[in-house]
Amino acid sequence: MRNDGRHYGLAVLGLVGLLALSACDTVQGAKLFTPTSTKYDGAWIGLMTLGLRQPECRLRRGGLRVRVEGGRMEGVARFDTTEGEFEGVVDQDGSIRYATLTGQYAKDDVEFTGSFGENTAKGIWQNKVCRGEWEIKKAR
């Protein structure tokens, strides 16, 4: 005895589950699974410094301002030649799950790795033509 309606329902449920899991590979998708509050919530201020660069790299030392709320990070980075919007997700253990800076031009976009501590956070930022370090301190 076949039950095509049941198999169809399971297939749809499986597809929805796969789509939900694939969304976790993005900042937008990870926001769905962040806690409502973390010990890292607050305002953070710091610097991005440049370590290695190719001639096409437009980024230099810049200021970074970030607000963390419920594990979600949003902010802005300002450089002498450009600025960009920062967004990401910090896990409850302080590790950065996803973080990106979207610049005025695609070649200014960078990805961040690193972790948060009680009062400081730091790590590496990079794209195809630039690489550097970042560090921010909790302002409040």
Secondary structure by P-SEA (a helix, b strand, c coil): cccaaaaaaaaaaaaaaaaaaaacccaaaaaaccccccccccbbbbcccccccccccccccbbbbbbbcccbbbbccccccbbbbbbbcccccccccbbbbbcccccccccccccccccbbbbbbbcccccbbbbbbbcc
